[in-house]
Amino acid sequence: MAASTGAADGASSDMQASASVGPGMDGASIQYSMILDHLIGDKRPVKDLSPGVMGGLPVPIKSDEQKMIERGMESCAFKTVLACVGGFVLGGAFGVFTAGIDTNVGFDPKDPLRTPTAREVLKDMGQRGMSYAKNFAIVGAMFSCTECVIESHRGKSDWKNAVYSGCVTGGAIGFRAGVKAGVLGCGGFAAFSAAIEYYLR
């Protein structure tokens, strides 16, 4: 009888011990998971990795006006206008240069033996420079606008944007002369854009 009573007391003590150990283990696992969340999980605090904290030069906080100017400079409209102006200047310079090395500048087709005056030569150079400037400005604006739109749509900044934009620009320009010219223009501009991107990157 005493042996059975002792066995019962031992079993009850074992159950109490296991019950006391169980919640402690569960609490330990819960605390461990909470620590992991704070160290590597979503609750991990984001540290300020500014150059001032890491020993570099401190960067001043940008004002609302500066942020607005940056957004404006990164917009497609600004990029298009900038490319248009740059194309106009580059095209004008290229047109004047080609006119300067052309020996037929200023000559009258009706009287090819007459020597042109300096005014006629300058007028012809100006006309050619303006023609080149307009063409370069249109191409630059179209390319920049389509590239910006494609980049915004894809959400990526890689070489494919320039290739797609070159194809669209070349195709739009070439389709005025027919379907074949449009296809050739698309392929040519795309290949040229890919080569430029490969060289720059």
C-alpha positions as a Markdown table, in Angstrom:
| # | Residue | x | y | z |
|---|---|---|---|---|
| 1 | Met | 0.0 | 0.0 | 0.0 |
| 2 | Ala | 2.8 | 2.4 | 0.9 |
| 3 | Ala | 4.6 | 1.4 | -2.4 |
| 4 | Ser | 1.5 | 2.3 | -4.4 |
| 5 | Thr | 1.1 | 5.6 | -2.6 |
| 6 | Gly | 4.8 | 6.5 | -3.3 |
| 7 | Ala | 4.4 | 5.6 | -7.0 |
| 8 | Ala | 1.4 | 7.8 | -7.2 |
| 9 | Asp | 3.2 | 10.7 | -5.5 |
| 10 | Gly | 6.2 | 10.2 | -7.9 |
| 11 | Ala | 3.9 | 10.3 | -11.0 |
| 12 | Ser | 2.1 | 13.4 | -9.8 |
| 13 | Ser | 5.5 | 15.1 | -9.2 |
| 14 | Asp | 6.7 | 14.2 | -12.7 |
| 15 | Met | 3.5 | 15.6 | -14.2 |
| 16 | Gln | 4.0 | 18.8 | -12.3 |
| 17 | Ala | 7.6 | 19.0 | -13.4 |
| 18 | Ser | 6.7 | 18.5 | -17.0 |
| 19 | Ala | 3.9 | 21.0 | -16.8 |
| 20 | Ser | 6.3 | 23.5 | -15.2 |
| 21 | Val | 9.0 | 22.9 | -17.9 |
| 22 | Gly | 6.5 | 23.1 | -20.9 |
| 23 | Pro | 5.5 | 26.7 | -20.5 |
| 24 | Gly | 9.0 | 27.8 | -19.9 |
| 25 | Met | 10.2 | 26.2 | -23.2 |
| 26 | Asp | 7.3 | 27.8 | -25.1 |
| 27 | Gly | 8.1 | 31.1 | -23.6 |
| 28 | Ala | 11.8 | 30.7 | -24.5 |
| 29 | Ser | 10.8 | 29.8 | -28.1 |
| 30 | Ile | 8.5 | 32.8 | -28.3 |
| 31 | Gln | 11.2 | 35.2 | -27.0 |
| 32 | Tyr | 13.7 | 33.7 | -29.4 |
| 33 | Ser | 11.4 | 34.3 | -32.4 |
| 34 | Met | 10.8 | 37.9 | -31.2 |
| 35 | Ile | 14.5 | 38.5 | -31.0 |
| 36 | Leu | 14.9 | 37.2 | -34.6 |
| 37 | Asp | 12.2 | 39.5 | -35.8 |
| 38 | His | 13.9 | 42.5 | -34.3 |
| 39 | Leu | 17.3 | 41.4 | -35.6 |
| 40 | Ile | 16.6 | 40.2 | -39.2 |
| 41 | Gly | 12.8 | 40.3 | -39.6 |
| 42 | Asp | 10.3 | 43.0 | -40.5 |
| 43 | Lys | 10.6 | 44.7 | -37.1 |
| 44 | Arg | 14.3 | 45.3 | -37.6 |
| 45 | Pro | 15.0 | 49.0 | -37.1 |
| 46 | Val | 16.5 | 50.8 | -40.1 |
| 47 | Lys | 19.7 | 52.5 | -39.3 |
| 48 | Asp | 20.7 | 55.9 | -40.7 |
| 49 | Leu | 23.6 | 55.2 | -43.1 |
| 50 | Ser | 24.2 | 58.8 | -44.0 |
| 51 | Pro | 27.7 | 59.9 | -44.8 |
| 52 | Gly | 27.8 | 62.0 | -41.6 |
| 53 | Val | 27.0 | 58.9 | -39.4 |
| 54 | Met | 29.6 | 56.8 | -41.2 |
| 55 | Gly | 32.4 | 59.3 | -40.9 |
| 56 | Gly | 31.9 | 61.1 | -44.2 |
| 57 | Leu | 30.8 | 64.6 | -45.0 |
| 58 | Pro | 27.3 | 65.4 | -43.7 |
| 59 | Val | 24.6 | 65.8 | -46.4 |
| 60 | Pro | 22.1 | 68.6 | -45.8 |
| 61 | Ile | 18.4 | 67.8 | -45.8 |
| 62 | Lys | 16.7 | 68.7 | -49.1 |
| 63 | Ser | 14.1 | 71.3 | -49.0 |
| 64 | Asp | 10.7 | 71.0 | -50.7 |
| 65 | Glu | 11.9 | 73.4 | -53.5 |
| 66 | Gln | 14.9 | 71.2 | -54.2 |
| 67 | Lys | 12.8 | 68.1 | -54.3 |
| 68 | Met | 10.4 | 69.8 | -56.7 |
| 69 | Ile | 13.2 | 70.9 | -58.9 |
| 70 | Glu | 14.7 | 67.3 | -59.0 |
| 71 | Arg | 11.3 | 65.9 | -59.9 |
| 72 | Gly | 11.0 | 68.4 | -62.7 |
| 73 | Met | 14.4 | 67.6 | -64.0 |
| 74 | Glu | 13.6 | 63.9 | -64.0 |
| 75 | Ser | 10.3 | 64.3 | -65.8 |
| 76 | Cys | 9.9 | 63.3 | -69.4 |
| 77 | Ala | 8.9 | 66.8 | -70.5 |
| 78 | Phe | 12.2 | 68.3 | -69.3 |
| 79 | Lys | 14.3 | 65.5 | -70.8 |
| 80 | Thr | 12.5 | 65.9 | -74.1 |
| 81 | Val | 13.0 | 69.7 | -74.2 |
| 82 | Leu | 16.7 | 69.2 | -73.2 |
| 83 | Ala | 17.2 | 66.7 | -76.0 |
| 84 | Cys | 15.5 | 68.9 | -78.5 |
| 85 | Val | 17.7 | 71.9 | -77.6 |
| 86 | Gly | 20.8 | 69.8 | -77.6 |
| 87 | Gly | 19.9 | 68.2 | -81.0 |
| 88 | Phe | 19.2 | 71.7 | -82.4 |
| 89 | Val | 22.6 | 73.0 | -81.4 |
| 90 | Leu | 24.5 | 69.8 | -82.5 |
| 91 | Gly | 22.6 | 69.7 | -85.8 |
| 92 | Gly | 23.3 | 73.3 | -86.5 |
| 93 | Ala | 27.0 | 72.9 | -85.8 |
| 94 | Phe | 27.1 | 69.8 | -88.0 |
| 95 | Gly | 25.3 | 71.5 | -90.8 |
| 96 | Val | 27.6 | 74.5 | -90.8 |
| 97 | Phe | 30.6 | 72.2 | -90.7 |
| 98 | Thr | 29.4 | 70.1 | -93.7 |
| 99 | Ala | 28.6 | 73.3 | -95.6 |
| 100 | Gly | 32.1 | 74.6 | -94.9 |
| 101 | Ile | 33.8 | 71.7 | -96.5 |
| 102 | Asp | 31.4 | 71.5 | -99.4 |
| 103 | Thr | 32.9 | 73.1 | -102.5 |
| 104 | Asn | 29.5 | 73.8 | -104.1 |
| 105 | Val | 28.2 | 76.0 | -101.3 |
| 106 | Gly | 26.9 | 79.3 | -102.7 |
| 107 | Phe | 27.1 | 78.4 | -106.3 |
| 108 | Asp | 24.1 | 79.1 | -108.5 |
| 109 | Pro | 23.0 | 76.1 | -110.6 |
| 110 | Lys | 21.9 | 78.4 | -113.4 |
| 111 | Asp | 25.3 | 80.1 | -113.6 |
| 112 | Pro | 27.9 | 77.7 | -112.2 |
| 113 | Leu | 30.8 | 79.7 | -113.6 |
| 114 | Arg | 30.0 | 82.8 | -111.5 |
| 115 | Thr | 32.0 | 83.0 | -108.3 |
| 116 | Pro | 29.7 | 83.3 | -105.3 |
| 117 | Thr | 30.0 | 86.2 | -102.9 |
| 118 | Ala | 30.8 | 85.8 | -99.2 |
| 119 | Arg | 27.2 | 86.8 | -98.4 |
| 120 | Glu | 25.8 | 84.1 | -100.6 |
| 121 | Val | 28.1 | 81.5 | -99.0 |
| 122 | Leu | 27.1 | 82.5 | -95.5 |
| 123 | Lys | 23.5 | 82.4 | -96.5 |
| 124 | Asp | 23.8 | 78.9 | -97.9 |
| 125 | Met | 25.7 | 77.7 | -94.8 |
| 126 | Gly | 23.0 | 79.2 | -92.5 |
| 127 | Gln | 20.2 | 77.5 | -94.5 |
| 128 | Arg | 21.9 | 74.2 | -94.3 |
| 129 | Gly | 22.8 | 74.6 | -90.6 |
| 130 | Met | 19.1 | 75.4 | -89.8 |
| 131 | Ser | 17.9 | 72.4 | -91.8 |
| 132 | Tyr | 20.2 | 70.1 | -90.0 |
| 133 | Ala | 19.3 | 71.7 | -86.6 |
| 134 | Lys | 15.6 | 71.1 | -87.1 |
| 135 | Asn | 16.1 | 67.5 | -88.1 |
| 136 | Phe | 18.4 | 66.8 | -85.2 |
| 137 | Ala | 16.0 | 68.5 | -82.8 |
| 138 | Ile | 13.0 | 66.4 | -84.0 |
| 139 | Val | 15.0 | 63.2 | -83.8 |
| 140 | Gly | 16.4 | 64.0 | -80.4 |
| 141 | Ala | 13.0 | 65.0 | -78.9 |
| 142 | Met | 11.3 | 61.9 | -80.3 |
| 143 | Phe | 14.1 | 59.5 | -79.0 |
| 144 | Ser | 14.2 | 61.1 | -75.6 |
| 145 | Cys | 10.5 | 61.2 | -75.1 |
| 146 | Thr | 9.9 | 57.6 | -76.2 |
| 147 | Glu | 12.8 | 56.3 | -74.1 |
| 148 | Cys | 11.5 | 58.1 | -71.0 |
| 149 | Val | 8.0 | 56.8 | -71.5 |
| 150 | Ile | 9.3 | 53.2 | -72.1 |
| 151 | Glu | 11.5 | 53.4 | -69.0 |
| 152 | Ser | 8.6 | 54.7 | -66.9 |
| 153 | His | 6.4 | 51.9 | -68.2 |
| 154 | Arg | 9.0 | 49.1 | -67.7 |
| 155 | Gly | 10.3 | 50.4 | -64.4 |
| 156 | Lys | 13.8 | 49.5 | -65.4 |
| 157 | Ser | 16.8 | 51.5 | -66.7 |
| 158 | Asp | 18.8 | 49.3 | -69.0 |
| 159 | Trp | 20.0 | 49.1 | -72.6 |
| 160 | Lys | 16.6 | 47.7 | -73.8 |
| 161 | Asn | 15.0 | 51.1 | -73.3 |
| 162 | Ala | 17.3 | 52.8 | -75.8 |
| 163 | Val | 16.8 | 49.9 | -78.3 |
| 164 | Tyr | 13.0 | 50.1 | -78.2 |
| 165 | Ser | 13.1 | 53.9 | -78.4 |
| 166 | Gly | 15.5 | 53.8 | -81.4 |
| 167 | Cys | 13.2 | 51.4 | -83.2 |
| 168 | Val | 10.1 | 53.5 | -82.5 |
| 169 | Thr | 11.9 | 56.7 | -83.6 |
| 170 | Gly | 13.5 | 55.2 | -86.7 |
| 171 | Gly | 10.2 | 53.5 | -87.7 |
| 172 | Ala | 8.2 | 56.7 | -87.3 |
| 173 | Ile | 10.7 | 58.6 | -89.4 |
| 174 | Gly | 11.0 | 55.9 | -92.1 |
| 175 | Phe | 7.3 | 55.1 | -92.4 |
| 176 | Arg | 6.8 | 58.5 | -94.2 |
| 177 | Ala | 8.6 | 56.9 | -97.2 |
| 178 | Gly | 6.8 | 53.5 | -96.9 |
| 179 | Val | 6.6 | 50.3 | -95.0 |
| 180 | Lys | 10.0 | 49.1 | -96.1 |
| 181 | Ala | 11.7 | 52.3 | -95.2 |
| 182 | Gly | 10.0 | 52.2 | -91.8 |
| 183 | Val | 11.2 | 48.7 | -91.1 |
| 184 | Leu | 14.8 | 49.6 | -92.2 |
| 185 | Gly | 14.7 | 52.7 | -90.1 |
| 186 | Cys | 13.5 | 50.8 | -87.1 |
| 187 | Gly | 16.2 | 48.2 | -87.4 |
| 188 | Gly | 18.9 | 50.7 | -88.1 |
| 189 | Phe | 18.1 | 53.1 | -85.3 |
| 190 | Ala | 17.7 | 50.1 | -82.9 |
| 191 | Ala | 21.1 | 48.7 | -83.9 |
| 192 | Phe | 22.7 | 52.2 | -83.6 |
| 193 | Ser | 21.2 | 52.7 | -80.1 |
| 194 | Ala | 22.3 | 49.3 | -79.0 |
| 195 | Ala | 25.9 | 50.0 | -80.1 |
| 196 | Ile | 25.9 | 53.4 | -78.3 |
| 197 | Glu | 24.6 | 51.9 | -75.1 |
| 198 | Tyr | 27.1 | 49.1 | -75.3 |
| 199 | Tyr | 29.9 | 51.6 | -75.7 |
| 200 | Leu | 28.7 | 53.9 | -72.9 |
| 201 | Arg | 28.0 | 51.1 | -70.4 |
